[in-house]
Amino acid sequence: MNQAFGYLYIVVDEATSAVFSGGGPVQEEETILKGDDVIVELDASLEDLYMGGTMKKPAPGKRRCNCRNEVCEQCPNVKFEREGDFITVDIEKGMQDGQEVLFYEDGEPKVDGEAGDLKFRIRTAPHDRFRREGNDLHTTITITLVQALVGFQKTIKHLDEHLVDIGFKGITTPKEVRKFKGEGMPLHFSNKKGDLYIKFEVLFPTSLTEAQTTKIKETLG
């Protein structure tokens, strides 16, 4: 099995084709039969997409002949999963949903041709604290009514465990959203980052004593 992988982005037009062919007419190449690509959805953690990481996944089984244990057209093919065969998938920081990690010729084999490719398609796994939208992160923080009225000091732990200061000295209204610039997801192949958006929920008391009610009326009028 070929374990090398990479990303290849090529845009070919007539001018580009002429350059690669030495300026002369483009020669028609012999058509090579190729097996089907195998696409596997890969649920990547938000931490891996933020910092980069690796995942080990079982290699999908290839179609083999029942009688000779090789690809042929004489008998029904069946899928099987090879025991103990794992592929290490590198997840680069900032990768987006839908991007693919490609393993050349590790897909379905083809009689008298080349095997297809194996593609792991990135999909952001749900997270218990953050929600990703493109390059931005969203989360919700609950504060007390007193904190909403007089301000507060507070930090939250980010995906790489660095602390983000979200304290505020003024009044915070229920469901207010504040932006923390540069605290979102890293952009793929870039030093830039998106933003972090925090929605504040205010926890109101379920009841007040008569003394508390009187005090609030005196204070707030």
GUFI-886160 format. One record per residue (C-alpha): chain; residue in one letter; x, y, z negated. Coordinates in nm, 3 decimals, m for minus. Layout:
<r mol="A" type="A" X="X" Y="Y" Z="Z"/>
...
***
This chain:
<r mol="A" type="M" X="0.000" Y="0.000" Z="0.000"/>
<r mol="A" type="N" X="0.126" Y="0.342" Z="0.088"/>
<r mol="A" type="Q" X="0.116" Y="0.547" Z="m0.234"/>
<r mol="A" type="A" X="0.244" Y="0.874" Z="m0.084"/>
<r mol="A" type="F" X="m0.009" Y="1.147" Z="m0.053"/>
<r mol="A" type="G" X="m0.025" Y="1.508" Z="0.048"/>
<r mol="A" type="Y" X="m0.233" Y="1.788" Z="0.184"/>
<r mol="A" type="L" X="m0.227" Y="1.882" Z="0.552"/>
<r mol="A" type="Y" X="m0.400" Y="2.191" Z="0.689"/>
<r mol="A" type="I" X="m0.342" Y="2.239" Z="1.064"/>
<r mol="A" type="V" X="m0.528" Y="2.469" Z="1.299"/>
<r mol="A" type="V" X="m0.449" Y="2.385" Z="1.659"/>
<r mol="A" type="D" X="m0.547" Y="2.600" Z="1.956"/>
<r mol="A" type="E" X="m0.424" Y="2.605" Z="2.317"/>
<r mol="A" type="A" X="m0.128" Y="2.834" Z="2.240"/>
<r mol="A" type="T" X="m0.017" Y="2.623" Z="1.947"/>
<r mol="A" type="S" X="m0.055" Y="2.309" Z="2.153"/>
<r mol="A" type="A" X="0.167" Y="2.456" Z="2.427"/>
<r mol="A" type="V" X="0.439" Y="2.535" Z="2.173"/>
<r mol="A" type="F" X="0.444" Y="2.181" Z="2.038"/>
<r mol="A" type="S" X="0.447" Y="2.037" Z="2.390"/>
<r mol="A" type="G" X="0.737" Y="2.257" Z="2.507"/>
<r mol="A" type="G" X="0.517" Y="2.489" Z="2.709"/>
<r mol="A" type="G" X="0.411" Y="2.229" Z="2.961"/>
<r mol="A" type="P" X="0.076" Y="2.060" Z="3.011"/>
<r mol="A" type="V" X="m0.052" Y="1.860" Z="2.719"/>
<r mol="A" type="Q" X="m0.008" Y="1.487" Z="2.762"/>
<r mol="A" type="E" X="m0.307" Y="1.273" Z="2.679"/>
<r mol="A" type="E" X="m0.220" Y="1.036" Z="2.398"/>
<r mol="A" type="E" X="m0.335" Y="0.678" Z="2.370"/>
<r mol="A" type="T" X="m0.636" Y="0.646" Z="2.143"/>
<r mol="A" type="I" X="m0.552" Y="0.456" Z="1.827"/>
<r mol="A" type="L" X="m0.834" Y="0.272" Z="1.657"/>
<r mol="A" type="K" X="m0.863" Y="0.360" Z="1.290"/>
<r mol="A" type="G" X="m1.058" Y="0.210" Z="1.003"/>
<r mol="A" type="D" X="m1.313" Y="0.402" Z="0.801"/>
<r mol="A" type="D" X="m1.202" Y="0.648" Z="0.537"/>
<r mol="A" type="V" X="m1.287" Y="0.557" Z="0.178"/>
<r mol="A" type="I" X="m1.412" Y="0.855" Z="m0.024"/>
<r mol="A" type="V" X="m1.418" Y="0.830" Z="m0.404"/>
<r mol="A" type="E" X="m1.574" Y="1.101" Z="m0.622"/>
<r mol="A" type="L" X="m1.325" Y="1.193" Z="m0.895"/>
<r mol="A" type="D" X="m1.464" Y="1.354" Z="m1.211"/>
<r mol="A" type="A" X="m1.173" Y="1.571" Z="m1.326"/>
<r mol="A" type="S" X="m1.172" Y="1.726" Z="m1.672"/>
<r mol="A" type="L" X="m1.177" Y="2.103" Z="m1.701"/>
<r mol="A" type="E" X="m0.851" Y="2.079" Z="m1.897"/>
<r mol="A" type="D" X="m0.677" Y="1.900" Z="m1.607"/>
<r mol="A" type="L" X="m0.813" Y="2.151" Z="m1.357"/>
<r mol="A" type="Y" X="m0.689" Y="2.435" Z="m1.579"/>
<r mol="A" type="M" X="m0.341" Y="2.300" Z="m1.660"/>
<r mol="A" type="G" X="m0.286" Y="2.027" Z="m1.401"/>
<r mol="A" type="G" X="m0.277" Y="1.659" Z="m1.485"/>
<r mol="A" type="T" X="m0.293" Y="1.302" Z="m1.359"/>
<r mol="A" type="M" X="m0.555" Y="1.030" Z="m1.359"/>
<r mol="A" type="K" X="m0.512" Y="0.657" Z="m1.301"/>
<r mol="A" type="K" X="m0.793" Y="0.508" Z="m1.097"/>
<r mol="A" type="P" X="m0.854" Y="0.151" Z="m0.977"/>
<r mol="A" type="A" X="m0.773" Y="0.117" Z="m0.609"/>
<r mol="A" type="P" X="m1.094" Y="0.048" Z="m0.414"/>
<r mol="A" type="G" X="m1.093" Y="m0.299" Z="m0.260"/>
<r mol="A" type="K" X="m1.049" Y="m0.345" Z="0.113"/>
<r mol="A" type="R" X="m1.259" Y="m0.568" Z="0.337"/>
<r mol="A" type="R" X="m1.097" Y="m0.905" Z="0.385"/>
<r mol="A" type="C" X="m1.195" Y="m1.216" Z="0.577"/>
<r mol="A" type="N" X="m1.336" Y="m1.503" Z="0.368"/>
<r mol="A" type="C" X="m1.141" Y="m1.769" Z="0.551"/>
<r mol="A" type="R" X="m0.795" Y="m1.622" Z="0.612"/>
<r mol="A" type="N" X="m0.785" Y="m1.339" Z="0.353"/>
<r mol="A" type="E" X="m0.716" Y="m1.087" Z="0.629"/>
<r mol="A" type="V" X="m0.918" Y="m0.857" Z="0.849"/>
<r mol="A" type="C" X="m1.093" Y="m1.037" Z="1.133"/>
<r mol="A" type="E" X="m1.417" Y="m1.031" Z="1.328"/>
<r mol="A" type="Q" X="m1.505" Y="m1.400" Z="1.298"/>
<r mol="A" type="C" X="m1.682" Y="m1.408" Z="0.961"/>
<r mol="A" type="P" X="m1.872" Y="m1.172" Z="0.729"/>
<r mol="A" type="N" X="m1.646" Y="m0.940" Z="0.534"/>
<r mol="A" type="V" X="m1.686" Y="m0.882" Z="0.163"/>
<r mol="A" type="K" X="m1.555" Y="m0.606" Z="m0.060"/>
<r mol="A" type="F" X="m1.342" Y="m0.690" Z="m0.361"/>
<r mol="A" type="E" X="m1.138" Y="m0.495" Z="m0.615"/>
<r mol="A" type="R" X="m0.778" Y="m0.598" Z="m0.660"/>
<r mol="A" type="E" X="m0.699" Y="m0.667" Z="m1.025"/>
<r mol="A" type="G" X="m0.427" Y="m0.456" Z="m1.184"/>
<r mol="A" type="D" X="m0.390" Y="m0.228" Z="m0.880"/>
<r mol="A" type="F" X="m0.417" Y="0.137" Z="m0.988"/>
<r mol="A" type="I" X="m0.347" Y="0.462" Z="m0.809"/>
<r mol="A" type="T" X="m0.214" Y="0.769" Z="m0.987"/>
<r mol="A" type="V" X="m0.398" Y="1.079" Z="m0.868"/>
<r mol="A" type="D" X="m0.231" Y="1.415" Z="m0.925"/>
<r mol="A" type="I" X="m0.473" Y="1.696" Z="m1.011"/>
<r mol="A" type="E" X="m0.332" Y="2.040" Z="m0.937"/>
<r mol="A" type="K" X="m0.438" Y="2.334" Z="m1.150"/>
<r mol="A" type="G" X="m0.703" Y="2.546" Z="m0.988"/>
<r mol="A" type="M" X="m0.838" Y="2.276" Z="m0.757"/>
<r mol="A" type="Q" X="m1.201" Y="2.335" Z="m0.659"/>
<r mol="A" type="D" X="m1.495" Y="2.099" Z="m0.629"/>
<r mol="A" type="G" X="m1.487" Y="1.930" Z="m0.290"/>
<r mol="A" type="Q" X="m1.110" Y="1.942" Z="m0.245"/>
<r mol="A" type="E" X="m0.955" Y="1.606" Z="m0.172"/>
<r mol="A" type="V" X="m0.640" Y="1.421" Z="m0.273"/>
<r mol="A" type="L" X="m0.540" Y="1.212" Z="0.027"/>
<r mol="A" type="F" X="m0.366" Y="0.874" Z="0.038"/>
<r mol="A" type="Y" X="m0.279" Y="0.796" Z="0.399"/>
<r mol="A" type="E" X="m0.381" Y="0.456" Z="0.538"/>
<r mol="A" type="D" X="m0.516" Y="0.328" Z="0.207"/>
<r mol="A" type="G" X="m0.875" Y="0.318" Z="0.335"/>
<r mol="A" type="E" X="m1.055" Y="0.044" Z="0.527"/>
<r mol="A" type="P" X="m0.830" Y="m0.168" Z="0.750"/>
<r mol="A" type="K" X="m0.900" Y="m0.198" Z="1.123"/>
<r mol="A" type="V" X="m0.845" Y="m0.494" Z="1.354"/>
<r mol="A" type="D" X="m0.566" Y="m0.406" Z="1.601"/>
<r mol="A" type="G" X="m0.549" Y="m0.054" Z="1.462"/>
<r mol="A" type="E" X="m0.455" Y="0.164" Z="1.168"/>
<r mol="A" type="A" X="m0.620" Y="0.166" Z="0.830"/>
<r mol="A" type="G" X="m0.834" Y="0.463" Z="0.738"/>
<r mol="A" type="D" X="m0.744" Y="0.701" Z="0.458"/>
<r mol="A" type="L" X="m0.836" Y="0.694" Z="0.090"/>
<r mol="A" type="K" X="m0.970" Y="1.028" Z="m0.033"/>
<r mol="A" type="F" X="m1.038" Y="1.126" Z="m0.392"/>
<r mol="A" type="R" X="m1.286" Y="1.413" Z="m0.386"/>
<r mol="A" type="I" X="m1.261" Y="1.650" Z="m0.684"/>
<r mol="A" type="R" X="m1.570" Y="1.706" Z="m0.895"/>
<r mol="A" type="T" X="m1.556" Y="1.909" Z="m1.219"/>
<r mol="A" type="A" X="m1.672" Y="1.697" Z="m1.512"/>
<r mol="A" type="P" X="m1.916" Y="1.859" Z="m1.760"/>
<r mol="A" type="H" X="m1.748" Y="2.026" Z="m2.058"/>
<r mol="A" type="D" X="m1.884" Y="2.071" Z="m2.409"/>
<r mol="A" type="R" X="m1.784" Y="2.439" Z="m2.441"/>
<r mol="A" type="F" X="m1.714" Y="2.591" Z="m2.101"/>
<r mol="A" type="R" X="m1.897" Y="2.600" Z="m1.769"/>
<r mol="A" type="R" X="m1.710" Y="2.666" Z="m1.447"/>
<r mol="A" type="E" X="m1.839" Y="2.883" Z="m1.163"/>
<r mol="A" type="G" X="m1.576" Y="2.911" Z="m0.893"/>
<r mol="A" type="N" X="m1.271" Y="3.064" Z="m1.059"/>
<r mol="A" type="D" X="m1.465" Y="3.198" Z="m1.358"/>
<r mol="A" type="L" X="m1.550" Y="3.035" Z="m1.690"/>
<r mol="A" type="H" X="m1.868" Y="3.087" Z="m1.891"/>
<r mol="A" type="T" X="m1.942" Y="3.008" Z="m2.254"/>
<r mol="A" type="T" X="m2.189" Y="3.106" Z="m2.527"/>
<r mol="A" type="I" X="m2.097" Y="3.222" Z="m2.878"/>
<r mol="A" type="T" X="m2.339" Y="3.264" Z="m3.169"/>
<r mol="A" type="I" X="m2.284" Y="3.545" Z="m3.421"/>
<r mol="A" type="T" X="m2.480" Y="3.652" Z="m3.728"/>
<r mol="A" type="L" X="m2.712" Y="3.951" Z="m3.741"/>
<r mol="A" type="V" X="m2.465" Y="4.133" Z="m3.966"/>
<r mol="A" type="Q" X="m2.185" Y="4.072" Z="m3.714"/>
<r mol="A" type="A" X="m2.408" Y="4.197" Z="m3.435"/>
<r mol="A" type="L" X="m2.478" Y="4.519" Z="m3.625"/>
<r mol="A" type="V" X="m2.140" Y="4.609" Z="m3.775"/>
<r mol="A" type="G" X="m1.892" Y="4.426" Z="m3.550"/>
<r mol="A" type="F" X="m1.674" Y="4.123" Z="m3.611"/>
<r mol="A" type="Q" X="m1.329" Y="3.972" Z="m3.573"/>
<r mol="A" type="K" X="m1.321" Y="3.635" Z="m3.399"/>
<r mol="A" type="T" X="m1.103" Y="3.420" Z="m3.174"/>
<r mol="A" type="I" X="m1.192" Y="3.117" Z="m2.963"/>
<r mol="A" type="K" X="m0.968" Y="2.833" Z="m2.850"/>
<r mol="A" type="H" X="m0.914" Y="2.810" Z="m2.474"/>
<r mol="A" type="L" X="m0.868" Y="2.495" Z="m2.264"/>
<r mol="A" type="D" X="m0.492" Y="2.492" Z="m2.327"/>
<r mol="A" type="E" X="m0.556" Y="2.581" Z="m2.693"/>
<r mol="A" type="H" X="m0.430" Y="2.940" Z="m2.672"/>
<r mol="A" type="L" X="m0.649" Y="3.180" Z="m2.871"/>
<r mol="A" type="V" X="m0.861" Y="3.448" Z="m2.706"/>
<r mol="A" type="D" X="m0.953" Y="3.751" Z="m2.917"/>
<r mol="A" type="I" X="m1.324" Y="3.821" Z="m2.866"/>
<r mol="A" type="G" X="m1.375" Y="4.056" Z="m3.163"/>
<r mol="A" type="F" X="m1.580" Y="4.373" Z="m3.123"/>
<r mol="A" type="K" X="m1.624" Y="4.681" Z="m3.343"/>
<r mol="A" type="G" X="m1.958" Y="4.803" Z="m3.213"/>
<r mol="A" type="I" X="m2.311" Y="4.668" Z="m3.190"/>
<r mol="A" type="T" X="m2.376" Y="4.347" Z="m2.998"/>
<r mol="A" type="T" X="m2.724" Y="4.296" Z="m2.856"/>
<r mol="A" type="P" X="m2.881" Y="3.948" Z="m2.819"/>
<r mol="A" type="K" X="m2.778" Y="3.772" Z="m2.494"/>
<r mol="A" type="E" X="m2.521" Y="4.041" Z="m2.417"/>
<r mol="A" type="V" X="m2.248" Y="3.921" Z="m2.180"/>
<r mol="A" type="R" X="m1.890" Y="4.046" Z="m2.198"/>
<r mol="A" type="K" X="m1.610" Y="3.984" Z="m1.949"/>
<r mol="A" type="F" X="m1.258" Y="3.890" Z="m2.056"/>
<r mol="A" type="K" X="m1.039" Y="3.957" Z="m1.754"/>
<r mol="A" type="G" X="m0.784" Y="3.696" Z="m1.653"/>
<r mol="A" type="E" X="m0.911" Y="3.433" Z="m1.898"/>
<r mol="A" type="G" X="m1.084" Y="3.220" Z="m1.636"/>
<r mol="A" type="M" X="m0.955" Y="2.936" Z="m1.417"/>
<r mol="A" type="P" X="m0.624" Y="2.963" Z="m1.232"/>
<r mol="A" type="L" X="m0.652" Y="3.003" Z="m0.857"/>
<r mol="A" type="H" X="m0.512" Y="2.711" Z="m0.657"/>
<r mol="A" type="F" X="m0.156" Y="2.786" Z="m0.540"/>
<r mol="A" type="S" X="m0.167" Y="3.131" Z="m0.702"/>
<r mol="A" type="N" X="m0.057" Y="3.303" Z="m1.021"/>
<r mol="A" type="K" X="m0.392" Y="3.482" Z="m1.047"/>
<r mol="A" type="K" X="m0.680" Y="3.375" Z="m1.267"/>
<r mol="A" type="G" X="m1.053" Y="3.431" Z="m1.274"/>
<r mol="A" type="D" X="m1.242" Y="3.581" Z="m1.566"/>
<r mol="A" type="L" X="m1.410" Y="3.448" Z="m1.879"/>
<r mol="A" type="Y" X="m1.771" Y="3.552" Z="m1.943"/>
<r mol="A" type="I" X="m1.910" Y="3.516" Z="m2.293"/>
<r mol="A" type="K" X="m2.281" Y="3.544" Z="m2.372"/>
<r mol="A" type="F" X="m2.353" Y="3.633" Z="m2.734"/>
<r mol="A" type="E" X="m2.649" Y="3.485" Z="m2.914"/>
<r mol="A" type="V" X="m2.753" Y="3.655" Z="m3.239"/>
<r mol="A" type="L" X="m2.861" Y="3.433" Z="m3.529"/>
<r mol="A" type="F" X="m3.150" Y="3.604" Z="m3.708"/>
<r mol="A" type="P" X="m3.244" Y="3.510" Z="m4.066"/>
<r mol="A" type="T" X="m3.553" Y="3.293" Z="m4.096"/>
<r mol="A" type="S" X="m3.683" Y="3.491" Z="m4.392"/>
<r mol="A" type="L" X="m3.606" Y="3.798" Z="m4.608"/>
<r mol="A" type="T" X="m3.666" Y="3.869" Z="m4.973"/>
<r mol="A" type="E" X="m3.865" Y="4.175" Z="m5.069"/>
<r mol="A" type="A" X="m3.547" Y="4.340" Z="m5.194"/>
<r mol="A" type="Q" X="m3.370" Y="4.272" Z="m4.864"/>
<r mol="A" type="T" X="m3.664" Y="4.410" Z="m4.667"/>
<r mol="A" type="T" X="m3.664" Y="4.726" Z="m4.875"/>
<r mol="A" type="K" X="m3.288" Y="4.765" Z="m4.833"/>
<r mol="A" type="I" X="m3.308" Y="4.728" Z="m4.455"/>
<r mol="A" type="K" X="m3.587" Y="4.985" Z="m4.434"/>
<r mol="A" type="E" X="m3.386" Y="5.228" Z="m4.642"/>
<r mol="A" type="T" X="m3.075" Y="5.173" Z="m4.432"/>
<r mol="A" type="L" X="m3.225" Y="5.169" Z="m4.084"/>
<r mol="A" type="G" X="m3.521" Y="5.393" Z="m4.152"/>
***
